[in-house]
Amino acid sequence: MAVTTIQWVKDHIKLIDQTRLPHDIVYIDCHDLKTLWDAIRRLSVRGAPALGVAAGFGVMLGVKDFPGASQDKFARQVRQVCDYIGSSRPTAVNLFNALDRMKAVLERNPGASVAQWKRLLKEEAFLIYEEDRQVCRSMGRWGASLIHDGEKVMTICNAGALATVDYGTALGVFYAAQEQGKIFSVYACETRPLLQGARLTAWELMKARIDITLICDSMAATVMRDKRIAAVFTGADRIAANGDAANKIGTYSLAVLARHHKIPFYVVAPRSTFDLSLQSGAQIPIEERDASEVRGFNGQVAAPRTVKVFNPAFDVTGNRLITVIITEHGIIKPPFTRNISRVFGKKPKSCRAYP
Ligand code: MRU
């Protein structure tokens, strides 16, 4: 994919404004934290891994002009910057994992000067960026083994280049399969309310010359049955220690439908999307967004202006509905609690299944 979602350019963050896609290709230059925070909040930059990269660069942005040499004051500023960035969106754990990595730089180097801390923070932020590029390609290669010539697959939201630095998780699997010469087609759910599937996935896959058909979310069951969908691939925003996975609202519905139609349901996500401190998906914080997003789109109001609205941005798919989780370390099969801890090296706690 010839699109870079987010970059550090000289002294600031440059990101493609995803609220303007697919019709306008416009970039936002974030010279201050408020501009970045707003960009995250209104989904100009979005997708769990991209939010992790934004958080790393955001810390750089928040401390680059720190004056003086006081370590205490610098450490306090880093904590404040992390708290501020962390208040932007609650669900994607990549954002918080990246902030933890940035804070850990100071803890690992207690004797460093402020100038050295700034340099080390920059190195860590670029490492998060570079790791994303490599990890996505690795997940893509693992996942491509699950796609076969002639198959039709389904996806939701945008788990592509635009949700990462430049390749994607679920869509990275499609790019890797394409690089291996496989011929397949993709059905993309439009993903109401903010239409990441219609606006972003359709644009990305068309640009990559992958055969894509856009459908309304409510068509998924019919398409699974009548078009003989071979597999569903989705990304994730946070995966608990037992494999329960939060992703864009509508993912759980797809998983239920996939089970009914005996279609494998694959979650594609890097280590940075796992939250092993949570025993199950019941503990994942789910962002609720403004009612206006459901009442209409882009300023056009479709519903009565004062109708009551429920607008959770994500849902949780219980581990029992997930066939495998594709990570950069390989494909994790059930039982997830045991196998996730084996792959990532943490002792499993007993947990209750997500309903
Ligand atoms: O609200 P968004 O657009 O940030 O939601 C994004 C998703 O749900 C993606 O599927 C998820 O972050 C995985 S992206 C590789």
Residues whose N, C-alpha, C, O or C-beta is under 5 A from the ligand:
A	BS01	MRU	R46 G47 A48 I156 C157 N158 A159 G160 A163 T169 Q196 G235 A236 D237 N247 K248
